């Protein structure tokens, strides 16, 4: 977005900037008698081109250019639009004039080139005139002196010493006069030419400024740098966990398994053992079994943020453990706010939503009635969350400790689906009763402080943290089609077979069709040990 804004800003700036046209004229500078090059100058030769380049923008040349252009602008304003370049190893000046009108730029460059040459020629002519005037004065002086010497020599005696001296003086003066006369004749015949225009100015077809490509490219680069800076700052100060590496590096928690969009199921699905996600949980099961001690049986799975991540991980881990033939109990300890929310484990495994853990801890049912064997995985039994009428404070009760102690004796492994550490203290209480813990981290929802707080809570209660299972952000969706019954019982071939045991119950769980006023789970429990059993009647 920042790069796009930079490109757009460059385009808008290009459209808003006034157009500037440039036209150049090249002038060949020829040396004249008064030219002297400073010792150590950048340019070589008789003419100091750096000095001449400064003279092009001088006031005298600007005044002449303004006269040639018949412009209303002051010479100072005209001089500001002129720039001069000296190509290397040449005696050429490139005079460039900028203007908002291409014809004015062409006329201006020609006018300044012409004005410069005229100024240079006038300066050379004035210098030559001064030299001629000085030589004429000296010639007149020597002529006067020579006339006096001749007069004295005419009256002096011949062969006298005076005549010899006068003769010598006359010869010297005559020689000087001849030299001055020759120099004067040379100067009076000298042709003055300061240079010439070798490449006249042309009418520019396209503006030199603004440079569309340069402005748009510069805007794009500035936008890109701004975008990179904003992205760095957002990444630096963003507390959300975005990748599994964030969990490992920023949260300092080992990653046991990482699911991607392809292998992550819906929030209430149990993965098939040979699918992409099922293989991930199979590897997770192997790592968990390798990490557990000889007497470790209870594993608590809690999340770092609100949501169904812990439910999904706990259910699939329990299913993976049960597929090995071990007796596994899955406890839904994430107590819901309503009966509707109690359905995930029931939907996932095809069992009844009630009775569940809250009913067990409240003393309304016993452990055998709360345990429900799943039809698809015989080695897995589930204790759903159950009702919520008396859920408060049950996770710290002695009855929960006794229940877990009884399950240690009856099953191989117990997997507890706990609420998130950020929403309830029950996760900490459950972890204190477990042998190991696993964190379910939902990317783009969990934050680094919550992850660090979860690890601190588990460490304070002394529970060993095996690692984290990382999932993409889950989207909770309600099924739109009518749900089939959670359990389908086939009609037995022999209806006369007696039911054994002191208590027999059939539990049917279904969901009301969308035509009803509410979409909620319904459970019917039929007691088969009612009156008549003593009379031998088949119920």
BADREN-25628 format. One record per residue (C-alpha): residue in one letter; x, y, z. Coordinates in nm, 3 decimals, padded with zeros to 5 digits. Layout:
N
rest_px_py_pz
A_X_Y_Z
...
This chain:
539
rest_px_py_pz
X_00.000_00.000_00.000
X_00.280_00.240_00.080
X_00.454_00.159_-00.249
X_00.129_00.219_-00.438
X_00.081_00.547_-00.253
X_00.436_00.648_-00.344
X_00.378_00.569_-00.711
X_00.053_00.763_-00.703
X_00.218_01.054_-00.527
X_00.494_01.062_-00.787
X_00.236_01.065_-01.064
X_00.034_01.343_-00.900
X_00.347_01.545_-00.836
X_00.450_01.507_-01.200
X_00.112_01.632_-01.315
X_00.118_01.925_-01.071
X_00.472_02.044_-01.145
X_00.511_02.314_-01.415
X_00.672_02.204_-01.740
X_01.019_02.333_-01.809
X_01.183_02.335_-02.154
X_01.557_02.356_-02.216
X_01.747_02.467_-02.525
X_02.126_02.475_-02.563
X_02.372_02.656_-02.789
X_02.740_02.558_-02.818
X_03.001_02.836_-02.850
X_03.361_02.780_-02.959
X_03.579_03.019_-02.758
X_03.882_03.153_-02.948
X_04.171_03.315_-02.764
X_04.229_03.690_-02.799
X_04.521_03.905_-02.699
X_04.397_03.983_-02.350
X_04.330_03.620_-02.249
X_04.538_03.481_-01.965
X_04.488_03.146_-01.793
X_04.544_03.127_-01.421
X_04.827_02.905_-01.310
X_04.690_02.572_-01.184
X_04.350_02.626_-01.347
X_04.121_02.331_-01.420
X_04.115_02.399_-01.794
X_04.431_02.415_-02.002
X_04.519_02.644_-02.288
X_04.528_03.018_-02.339
X_04.166_03.068_-02.234
X_04.036_02.996_-01.883
X_03.697_02.844_-01.970
X_03.583_02.838_-01.607
X_03.615_03.214_-01.600
X_03.436_03.245_-01.934
X_03.152_03.025_-01.805
X_03.101_03.269_-01.520
X_03.103_03.561_-01.760
X_02.809_03.414_-01.955
X_02.581_03.473_-01.656
X_02.727_03.813_-01.570
X_02.522_04.130_-01.563
X_02.684_04.278_-01.873
X_02.598_03.974_-02.086
X_02.246_03.955_-01.934
X_02.182_04.320_-02.026
X_02.283_04.256_-02.386
X_02.071_03.938_-02.397
X_01.768_04.126_-02.265
X_01.819_04.386_-02.538
X_01.837_04.119_-02.807
X_01.526_03.940_-02.670
X_01.336_04.266_-02.615
X_01.213_04.102_-02.298
X_01.027_04.266_-02.012
X_01.219_04.053_-01.762
X_01.504_04.208_-01.574
X_01.858_04.097_-01.663
X_01.888_03.939_-01.317
X_01.583_03.718_-01.375
X_01.714_03.622_-01.719
X_02.055_03.531_-01.574
X_01.890_03.291_-01.325
X_01.759_03.076_-01.610
X_02.105_03.027_-01.765
X_02.346_02.743_-01.696
X_02.682_02.678_-01.862
X_02.874_02.354_-01.899
X_03.232_02.301_-02.016
X_03.281_01.965_-02.192
X_03.609_01.799_-02.098
X_03.914_01.859_-02.320
X_03.738_02.123_-02.532
X_03.726_02.501_-02.568
X_03.349_02.493_-02.601
X_03.084_02.644_-02.377
X_02.736_02.484_-02.378
X_02.490_02.759_-02.286
X_02.149_02.626_-02.171
X_01.840_02.835_-02.100
X_01.529_02.706_-01.918
X_01.181_02.842_-01.973
X_00.817_02.740_-01.950
X_00.783_02.814_-02.325
X_00.991_02.613_-02.572
X_01.027_02.912_-02.808
X_01.148_03.134_-02.527
X_01.404_02.871_-02.429
X_01.533_02.854_-02.788
X_01.547_03.232_-02.826
X_01.707_03.275_-02.485
X_01.993_03.034_-02.544
X_02.072_03.195_-02.881
X_02.050_03.544_-02.729
X_02.289_03.463_-02.446
X_02.535_03.297_-02.684
X_02.523_03.602_-02.912
X_02.546_03.844_-02.621
X_02.844_03.658_-02.478
X_03.031_03.669_-02.809
X_02.952_04.040_-02.852
X_03.064_04.116_-02.501
X_03.383_03.919_-02.554
X_03.448_04.095_-02.886
X_03.381_04.438_-02.738
X_03.612_04.364_-02.449
X_03.883_04.248_-02.687
X_03.833_04.553_-02.911
X_03.851_04.790_-02.614
X_04.170_04.625_-02.496
X_04.318_04.652_-02.844
X_04.224_05.018_-02.869
X_04.392_05.089_-02.540
X_04.709_04.920_-02.662
X_04.705_05.120_-02.990
X_04.649_05.444_-02.801
X_04.942_05.367_-02.571
X_05.170_05.284_-02.867
X_05.074_05.606_-03.049
X_05.165_05.804_-02.739
X_05.505_05.636_-02.720
X_05.566_05.690_-03.092
X_05.496_06.060_-03.056
X_05.729_06.082_-02.759
X_06.010_05.903_-02.941
X_05.955_06.118_-03.251
X_05.996_06.434_-03.040
X_06.306_06.296_-02.873
X_06.452_06.191_-03.208
X_06.387_06.540_-03.352
X_06.578_06.703_-03.064
X_06.869_06.464_-03.109
X_06.885_06.545_-03.479
X_06.886_06.918_-03.405
X_07.176_06.886_-03.160
X_07.363_06.659_-03.397
X_07.336_06.919_-03.676
X_07.522_07.186_-03.476
X_07.773_06.957_-03.310
X_08.135_06.950_-03.454
X_08.215_06.654_-03.664
X_08.443_06.391_-03.523
X_08.387_06.528_-03.174
X_08.290_06.304_-02.879
X_07.958_06.490_-02.847
X_07.872_06.410_-03.208
X_07.946_06.042_-03.145
X_07.718_06.026_-02.839
X_07.438_06.201_-03.018
X_07.474_05.962_-03.310
X_07.446_05.664_-03.075
X_07.136_05.810_-02.906
X_06.975_05.877_-03.241
X_07.031_05.517_-03.350
X_06.874_05.375_-03.030
X_06.574_05.604_-03.053
X_06.528_05.521_-03.417
X_06.534_05.151_-03.341
X_06.273_05.193_-03.066
X_06.057_05.399_-03.294
X_06.078_05.139_-03.566
X_05.979_04.865_-03.317
X_05.683_05.063_-03.186
X_05.574_05.149_-03.536
X_05.585_04.783_-03.637
X_05.387_04.680_-03.328
X_05.137_04.958_-03.396
X_05.094_04.851_-03.754
X_05.034_04.491_-03.636
X_04.767_04.596_-03.387
X_04.585_04.822_-03.627
X_04.556_04.538_-03.876
X_04.448_04.270_-03.618
X_04.102_04.113_-03.669
X_03.917_04.078_-03.337
X_03.703_03.760_-03.296
X_03.618_03.614_-02.955
X_03.460_03.295_-03.089
X_03.164_03.160_-03.282
X_02.843_02.964_-03.241
X_02.912_02.612_-03.364
X_02.575_02.462_-03.266
X_02.278_02.692_-03.251
X_01.982_02.637_-03.021
X_01.693_02.419_-03.133
X_01.325_02.421_-03.051
X_01.269_02.159_-02.774
X_00.990_01.913_-02.847
X_00.949_01.764_-02.500
X_00.990_01.924_-02.158
X_01.302_01.838_-01.963
X_01.116_01.873_-01.637
X_00.928_01.719_-01.471
X_01.084_01.381_-01.543
X_00.789_01.143_-01.522
X_00.994_00.825_-01.496
X_01.224_00.973_-01.233
X_00.942_01.116_-01.021
X_00.728_00.803_-01.032
X_01.029_00.579_-00.967
X_01.144_00.798_-00.678
X_00.792_00.799_-00.532
X_00.776_00.422_-00.562
X_01.112_00.375_-00.393
X_01.021_00.613_-00.110
X_00.689_00.433_-00.069
X_00.865_00.098_-00.070
X_01.109_00.213_00.198
X_00.820_00.351_00.403
X_00.626_00.027_00.359
X_00.926_-00.181_00.462
X_00.975_00.040_00.767
X_00.609_00.010_00.864
X_00.618_-00.366_00.807
X_00.928_-00.395_01.025
X_00.773_-00.185_01.301
X_00.451_-00.384_01.283
X_00.641_-00.711_01.296
X_00.864_-00.579_01.575
X_00.583_-00.459_01.799
X_00.309_-00.705_01.697
X_00.241_-00.932_01.992
X_00.041_-01.186_01.792
X_00.188_-01.523_01.705
X_00.188_-01.558_01.327
X_00.409_-01.857_01.248
X_00.523_-02.170_01.434
X_00.867_-02.010_01.456
X_00.714_-01.733_01.668
X_00.594_-01.994_01.917
X_00.938_-02.152_01.932
X_01.153_-01.839_01.922
X_00.942_-01.567_02.084
X_00.750_-01.792_02.323
X_01.037_-02.031_02.400
X_00.804_-02.333_02.373
X_00.896_-02.640_02.164
X_00.656_-02.709_01.877
X_00.536_-03.069_01.883
X_00.316_-03.040_01.572
X_00.209_-02.769_01.330
X_-00.102_-02.795_01.116
X_-00.150_-02.590_00.801
X_-00.462_-02.490_00.609
X_-00.461_-02.822_00.423
X_-00.431_-03.046_00.729
X_-00.641_-02.844_00.975
X_-00.994_-02.982_01.015
X_-01.313_-02.794_01.086
X_-01.347_-02.693_01.446
X_-01.561_-02.996_01.535
X_-01.407_-03.272_01.320
X_-01.203_-03.579_01.409
X_-00.932_-03.636_01.152
X_-00.902_-03.960_00.961
X_-00.589_-04.152_01.064
X_-00.441_-04.165_00.714
X_-00.521_-03.812_00.602
X_-00.274_-03.521_00.614
X_-00.399_-03.402_00.951
X_-00.432_-03.753_01.088
X_-00.067_-03.823_01.014
X_00.027_-03.507_01.202
X_-00.160_-03.625_01.511
X_-00.011_-03.974_01.474
X_00.335_-03.819_01.495
X_00.216_-03.608_01.789
X_00.094_-03.924_01.962
X_00.432_-04.091_01.915
X_00.617_-03.790_02.054
X_00.384_-03.769_02.352
X_00.421_-04.139_02.430
X_00.799_-04.108_02.406
X_00.797_-03.810_02.643
X_00.570_-03.958_02.910
X_00.711_-04.141_03.206
X_00.626_-04.495_03.306
X_00.344_-04.390_03.540
X_00.230_-04.083_03.349
X_-00.130_-04.121_03.232
X_-00.311_-03.786_03.251
X_-00.249_-03.526_02.983
X_-00.414_-03.185_02.998
X_-00.458_-02.985_02.677
X_-00.519_-02.614_02.725
X_-00.525_-02.320_02.489
X_-00.357_-01.982_02.504
X_-00.664_-01.796_02.375
X_-01.039_-01.838_02.375
X_-01.168_-02.071_02.109
X_-01.190_-02.433_02.005
X_-00.819_-02.503_01.955
X_-00.784_-02.704_02.276
X_-01.101_-02.902_02.195
X_-00.974_-02.998_01.853
X_-00.627_-03.095_01.974
X_-00.751_-03.290_02.275
X_-01.011_-03.483_02.072
X_-00.772_-03.579_01.793
X_-00.491_-03.666_02.035
X_-00.726_-03.890_02.231
X_-00.846_-04.055_01.909
X_-00.485_-04.113_01.798
X_-00.398_-04.269_02.136
X_-00.708_-04.491_02.128
X_-00.624_-04.621_01.780
X_-00.321_-04.794_01.930
X_-00.557_-05.017_02.131
X_-00.504_-04.841_02.463
X_-00.805_-04.753_02.675
X_-00.835_-04.376_02.656
X_-01.077_-04.142_02.833
X_-01.138_-03.793_02.694
X_-01.275_-03.546_02.950
X_-01.438_-03.227_02.834
X_-01.351_-02.989_03.115
X_-01.402_-02.673_02.915
X_-01.729_-02.586_03.082
X_-01.962_-02.404_02.838
X_-02.189_-02.108_02.891
X_-02.494_-02.283_02.747
X_-02.615_-02.624_02.641
X_-02.563_-02.527_02.276
X_-02.190_-02.486_02.334
X_-02.171_-02.829_02.499
X_-02.217_-03.004_02.165
X_-01.863_-03.011_02.009
X_-01.743_-03.334_02.171
X_-02.084_-03.493_02.123
X_-02.086_-03.402_01.754
X_-01.728_-03.508_01.704
X_-01.766_-03.857_01.848
X_-02.138_-03.927_01.810
X_-02.223_-03.943_02.179
X_-02.483_-03.778_02.396
X_-02.420_-03.426_02.521
X_-02.546_-03.513_02.868
X_-02.481_-03.636_03.127
X_-02.129_-03.500_03.144
X_-01.852_-03.380_03.372
X_-02.054_-03.111_03.548
X_-02.329_-03.364_03.623
X_-02.069_-03.609_03.752
X_-01.897_-03.355_03.975
X_-02.230_-03.226_04.103
X_-02.321_-03.578_04.212
X_-02.621_-03.616_03.981
X_-02.474_-03.919_03.800
X_-02.202_-04.171_03.866
X_-01.884_-04.229_03.670
X_-02.018_-04.529_03.474
X_-02.310_-04.324_03.341
X_-02.088_-04.025_03.253
X_-01.848_-04.243_03.052
X_-01.973_-04.290_02.695
X_-01.797_-04.523_02.456
X_-01.762_-04.382_02.107
X_-01.912_-04.594_01.826
X_-01.630_-04.539_01.577
X_-01.335_-04.588_01.816
X_-01.419_-04.862_02.067
X_-01.113_-04.796_02.284
X_-01.214_-04.434_02.341
X_-01.462_-04.321_02.605
X_-01.578_-03.962_02.639
X_-01.703_-03.756_02.929
X_-01.867_-03.447_02.779
X_-01.887_-03.115_02.958
X_-02.252_-03.167_03.046
X_-02.479_-02.901_03.193
X_-02.368_-02.574_03.349
X_-02.614_-02.512_03.628
X_-02.365_-02.589_03.906
X_-02.036_-02.568_03.720
X_-01.879_-02.295_03.931
X_-01.602_-02.421_04.159
X_-01.629_-02.786_04.055
X_-01.280_-02.799_03.904
X_-01.131_-02.750_04.249
X_-01.347_-03.014_04.418
X_-01.228_-03.334_04.583
X_-01.471_-03.527_04.364
X_-01.265_-03.436_04.056
X_-00.950_-03.570_04.220
X_-01.128_-03.891_04.311
X_-01.262_-03.924_03.958
X_-00.917_-03.886_03.805
X_-00.776_-04.134_04.054
X_-01.045_-04.385_03.956
X_-00.975_-04.328_03.586
X_-00.606_-04.398_03.640
X_-00.701_-04.749_03.744
X_-00.959_-04.806_03.470
X_-00.783_-04.671_03.160
X_-00.446_-04.637_03.003
X_-00.451_-04.262_02.930
X_-00.672_-03.969_03.026
X_-00.682_-03.661_02.803
X_-00.842_-03.352_02.957
X_-00.974_-03.074_02.735
X_-00.919_-02.768_02.956
X_-01.025_-02.407_02.904
X_-00.765_-02.154_02.798
X_-00.527_-02.020_03.058
X_-00.624_-01.664_02.966
X_-00.997_-01.710_03.031
X_-01.012_-01.926_03.343
X_-00.811_-02.051_03.636
X_-00.949_-02.401_03.578
X_-00.664_-02.481_03.340
X_-00.414_-02.427_03.620
X_-00.620_-02.641_03.860
X_-00.653_-02.924_03.607
X_-00.283_-02.905_03.519
X_-00.191_-02.954_03.884
X_-00.371_-03.291_03.872
X_-00.212_-03.399_03.542
X_00.121_-03.556_03.461
X_00.192_-03.349_03.148
X_00.046_-03.057_02.957
X_00.018_-02.954_02.595
X_-00.060_-02.602_02.473
X_-00.289_-02.548_02.173
X_-00.179_-02.226_02.002
X_-00.410_-02.070_01.747
X_-00.207_-01.846_01.514
X_-00.320_-01.489_01.445
X_-00.531_-01.506_01.763
X_-00.291_-01.603_02.038
X_-00.051_-01.340_02.161
X_00.300_-01.375_02.295
X_00.217_-01.246_02.648
X_-00.063_-01.504_02.674
X_00.174_-01.782_02.567
X_00.436_-01.675_02.822
X_00.168_-01.650_03.091
X_00.043_-02.001_03.009
X_00.391_-02.149_03.042
X_00.441_-01.962_03.370
X_00.112_-02.097_03.510
X_00.207_-02.454_03.422
X_00.552_-02.413_03.571
X_00.412_-02.272_03.896
X_00.193_-02.578_03.951
X_00.481_-02.811_03.865
X_00.327_-02.969_03.553
X_00.570_-03.068_03.281
X_00.498_-02.886_02.954
X_00.562_-03.120_02.662
X_00.524_-02.850_02.400
X_00.274_-02.676_02.176
X_00.050_-02.777_01.888
X_00.017_-02.490_01.641
X_-00.298_-02.444_01.433
X_-00.415_-02.178_01.188
X_-00.694_-01.953_01.304
X_-01.012_-02.158_01.329
X_-01.346_-02.040_01.198
X_-01.640_-02.167_01.398
X_-01.930_-02.249_01.169
X_-02.267_-02.390_01.259
X_-02.394_-02.668_01.035
X_-02.659_-02.541_00.797
X_-02.809_-02.878_00.710
X_-03.021_-03.089_00.945
X_-02.798_-03.305_01.159
X_-02.837_-03.677_01.166
X_-02.875_-03.854_01.504
X_-02.548_-03.879_01.689
X_-02.596_-04.253_01.745
X_-02.781_-04.492_01.517
X_-02.871_-04.826_01.674
X_-02.949_-05.112_01.433
X_-03.261_-05.317_01.489
X_-03.152_-05.646_01.650
X_-03.237_-05.971_01.476
X_-03.346_-06.143_01.796
X_-03.573_-05.917_01.994
X_-03.618_-06.181_02.257
X_-03.258_-06.155_02.379
X_-03.263_-06.054_02.744
X_-03.076_-05.745_02.866
X_-02.832_-05.825_03.141
X_-02.711_-05.613_03.424
X_-02.876_-05.426_03.702
X_-02.914_-05.107_03.496
X_-02.950_-05.076_03.121
X_-03.004_-04.749_02.939
X_-03.023_-04.641_02.579
X_-02.924_-04.284_02.501
X_-03.037_-04.110_02.184
X_-02.904_-03.769_02.085
X_-03.037_-03.566_01.797
X_-03.089_-03.213_01.685
X_-03.410_-03.030_01.607
X_-03.456_-02.952_01.240
X_-03.426_-02.591_01.118
X_-03.805_-02.560_01.094
X_-03.828_-02.539_01.472
X_-03.796_-02.232_01.685
X_-03.455_-02.330_01.823
X_-03.158_-02.528_01.697
X_-03.042_-02.714_02.003
X_-02.940_-03.062_02.107
X_-03.199_-03.295_02.255
X_-03.122_-03.603_02.460
X_-03.352_-03.883_02.565
X_-03.246_-04.146_02.819
X_-03.461_-04.457_02.844
X_-03.424_-04.659_03.161
X_-03.458_-05.029_03.080
X_-03.445_-05.142_03.441
X_-03.791_-05.008_03.532
X_-04.084_-05.208_03.665
X_-04.148_-05.537_03.496
X_-03.788_-05.652_03.488
X_-03.853_-05.861_03.792
X_-04.134_-06.039_03.612
X_-03.904_-06.149_03.332
X_-04.050_-05.914_03.073
X_-03.812_-05.798_02.803
X_-03.778_-05.425_02.799
